[in-house]
Amino acid sequence: MTNHDDDSERGGISRRHALECMIWAGTGVLWTMSGGVPVSLNLLGAAQAAEAMTTGFTFLQISDSHIGFDKAANPHAIDTLKEAMGKIQALPQKPAFMIHTGDITHLSKAAQFDNAAEIIGGAGFDVHYVPGEHDVIDDDNGKAYLDRYGKGTKGAGWYSFEQNGVHFVGLVNVVNLKAGGLGNLGPEQLAWLADDLKAVSASTPIVVFAHIPLWAIYPEWGWGTDDAAQALSLLKGFGSVTVLNGHIHQIMQKVEGNVTFHTARSTAFPQPAPGTAASPGPMTVPAGQLRGLLGTSSVAVKQGGQELAIIDSTLA
């Protein structure tokens, strides 16, 4: 469980702490941002929840597909990705686009990239990718990823784009990993980020997505980014910043000032909660529980506002 320095305790448990526990329980809570604090739309009423979903646009986060993984934790990772894509295609409100927060493949093999492209691309959505560390272990240190997804990007594949008044930034923190596997952005990318944000007004909502979390979830397992503080300092002047990550294969959320951090489930296999096992890695659970620990995240952006609502859905 993550501690929040800015939580106010009432009756022994803060409201934010209670909401966080709801996420941990996998209850699929619908969130909106209000004054920088996440609020369950269910608490705001059905009308407001519906407005957040219909007056703007939605995009969908998928992460950690690990195509090629076939161990005991999920011998059929390709099938659970197909299930996830089927659920996305069946959504009553189609997302404007998708983001994939890395580990598309398990071993950066050409056939694994091909299979992922066929399954994910077959859904017909525009997809914005960033690589995970499993996508850059080919013999040419990431060339296989960049050949497929690097067009129009900088460096190891970082870039930004605009969508309906929201500025999206895709960062790469899986190259030149630091001790213990901590992510790394590097001075070239940080300089690019500083320049990229110069043209963005302070009132523009910012969505940053990268593979490894930009907050120190559990550095002992490499679940954090060594130089994230430098990137976050560049984002202090913006009213609403949402940071979306994968890598840890489970939902965690933290609010710190103007920034909401959110990590997504994998479509391949779960990992243990921080510090509850000897090391991170695929966690084998009873077959009947697996799909309840895999899933995707949908994010709704209200037109003309800064509220972002996040819906986490499982494959169960």
Number of C-alpha atoms within 10 A of each C-alpha: 12 13 8 13 8 10 14 13 11 8 7 7 11 14 15 20 18 11 17 19 16 13 18 16 11 15 13 15 20 22 25 27 20 14 12 19 18 22 20 19 20 14 11 12 10 10 10 14 18 11 12 22 18 15 14 16 20 22 17 22 26 28 31 30 28 27 27 22 20 14 12 12 20 22 14 16 22 21 15 23 26 17 18 24 19 15 15 21 15 10 9 7 12 14 19 14 16 21 21 25 30 28 25 29 27 23 20 26 19 13 13 20 21 13 16 21 14 11 18 22 13 10 15 10 17 13 18 18 27 28 31 29 25 19 26 24 18 15 10 9 14 20 17 19 26 18 9 11 16 20 10 9 13 15 12 22 21 22 23 18 10 10 10 11 15 19 18 20 20 25 26 28 30 25 18 13 17 14 12 12 19 24 28 21 24 18 11 10 21 17 11 14 20 15 12 13 17 10 8 14 13 15 14 17 22 25 19 18 29 29 29 31 26 29 21 16 20 16 17 16 18 22 22 24 24 22 19 19 13 14 18 15 10 15 20 14 13 17 18 25 25 19 22 24 28 27 24 29 26 23 24 21 21 21 18 14 13 16 21 20 19 22 27 27 29 30 31 31 30 25 22 17 17 19 11 9 11 9 12 18 15 17 15 16 16 7 10 8 11 21 20 14 22 26 28 22 24 19 21 24 25 20 18 13 17 22 23 28 25 25 18 22 22 20 17 12
